[in-house]
Amino acid sequence: MSTFMSALLNTLMGMGTVFCVLIVISLIISLFKYIPSLERKIKNFSFRKKSSLEAEQSQNEAKKVPKRPVLEEEEELVDDGELVAVIMAAIAASSGGAVSADRLVVRSIKRVRNRR
């Protein structure tokens, strides 16, 4: 076989492989339209299964253990002195040393809504 024939066969083999892979990829992409309906079916099936399990568990728990009031934990707040110190340090750092920390007075702290 000549060099030309082997080069031609290599080219045809490479182009054929690429063409076959492109066909497979297009078939996979064409199946994407069925994915949302499959997701809904799976979600509904798992939701029914979970809801029936939760109903059985709640019935079993209601029979076994009397309900007790749930105690809510209070949120741990930062000490106001620490908060004032952090705010004053941030103001002093942002002013670039133009204002000394001795001259700053924090009178009130108000939360500002995010404007973005």
C-alpha positions as CSV (number, residue, x, y, z in Angstrom):
1,M,0.0,0.0,0.0
2,S,1.3,3.4,-0.8
3,T,1.7,6.3,1.5
4,F,-1.1,8.1,-0.1
5,M,-3.6,5.3,0.5
6,S,-2.6,4.9,4.2
7,A,-3.0,8.6,4.7
8,L,-6.4,8.6,3.0
9,L,-7.5,5.6,5.2
10,N,-6.3,7.4,8.4
11,T,-8.2,10.6,7.4
12,L,-11.4,8.7,6.6
13,M,-11.1,6.7,9.9
14,G,-10.7,9.9,11.9
15,M,-13.5,11.8,10.2
16,G,-15.8,8.7,10.5
17,T,-15.1,8.5,14.2
18,V,-15.8,12.2,14.8
19,F,-19.0,12.0,12.7
20,C,-20.2,9.0,14.8
21,V,-19.4,10.8,18.1
22,L,-21.3,13.9,16.9
23,I,-24.3,11.8,16.0
24,V,-24.3,10.2,19.5
25,I,-24.0,13.7,21.1
26,S,-26.9,15.0,19.1
27,L,-29.0,12.0,20.2
28,I,-28.2,12.6,23.8
29,I,-29.1,16.3,23.4
30,S,-32.4,15.4,21.8
31,L,-33.3,13.3,24.9
32,F,-32.9,16.4,27.2
33,K,-36.6,17.4,26.5
34,Y,-37.7,14.3,28.5
35,I,-35.6,15.1,31.6
36,P,-38.1,17.6,33.3
37,S,-41.0,15.1,33.1
38,L,-38.7,12.3,34.6
39,E,-37.6,14.7,37.4
40,R,-41.3,15.4,38.3
41,K,-42.2,11.7,38.3
42,I,-39.2,10.9,40.6
43,K,-39.9,13.9,42.9
44,N,-43.6,12.9,43.2
45,F,-42.8,9.3,43.8
46,S,-40.2,10.2,46.5
47,F,-42.5,12.8,48.0
48,R,-45.3,10.2,48.3
49,K,-42.9,7.7,49.8
50,K,-41.6,10.3,52.3
51,S,-45.0,11.6,53.2
52,S,-46.3,8.1,53.9
53,L,-43.2,7.3,56.0
54,E,-43.5,10.6,57.9
55,A,-47.2,9.9,58.6
56,E,-46.4,6.5,60.0
57,Q,-43.6,7.8,62.1
58,S,-45.7,10.7,63.5
59,Q,-48.5,8.2,64.4
60,N,-46.0,6.0,66.1
61,E,-44.4,8.9,68.0
62,A,-47.8,10.3,69.0
63,K,-48.8,6.9,70.5
64,K,-45.5,6.4,72.3
65,V,-44.4,9.8,73.7
66,P,-46.5,12.6,74.9
67,K,-45.7,15.9,73.3
68,R,-43.5,18.3,75.3
69,P,-43.1,22.0,74.7
70,V,-40.0,22.8,72.7
71,L,-37.7,25.3,74.4
72,E,-36.2,27.9,72.1
73,E,-32.7,28.9,72.7
74,E,-32.0,32.6,72.9
75,E,-29.7,34.1,70.4
76,E,-26.3,35.0,71.9
77,L,-25.7,38.7,71.3
78,V,-22.3,40.3,71.1
79,D,-21.4,42.6,74.0
80,D,-22.1,46.3,73.1
81,G,-18.7,47.4,74.3
82,E,-17.0,45.0,71.8
83,L,-19.3,46.2,69.0
84,V,-18.6,49.8,69.7
85,A,-14.8,49.1,69.7
86,V,-15.0,47.3,66.4
87,I,-17.1,50.1,64.8
88,M,-14.7,52.8,66.1
89,A,-11.7,50.8,64.8
90,A,-13.3,50.4,61.4
91,I,-14.0,54.2,61.2
92,A,-10.5,55.1,62.3
93,A,-9.1,52.7,59.7
94,S,-11.3,54.0,56.9
95,S,-10.4,57.6,57.6
96,G,-6.7,56.8,57.1
97,G,-5.6,58.3,60.4
98,A,-7.3,61.7,59.8
99,V,-9.5,61.1,62.9
100,S,-8.1,59.8,66.1
101,A,-10.1,57.2,68.1
102,D,-10.1,59.5,71.1
103,R,-12.3,62.0,69.3
104,L,-14.9,59.5,68.1
105,V,-18.2,59.1,70.0
106,V,-20.8,56.4,69.1
107,R,-24.2,57.5,70.3
108,S,-26.4,55.0,68.6
109,I,-26.1,51.9,66.4
110,K,-28.8,51.3,63.8
111,R,-29.0,48.6,61.2
112,V,-29.1,49.8,57.6
113,R,-31.0,47.7,55.0
114,N,-29.0,46.4,52.2
115,R,-29.6,48.7,49.2
116,R,-28.1,46.5,46.5
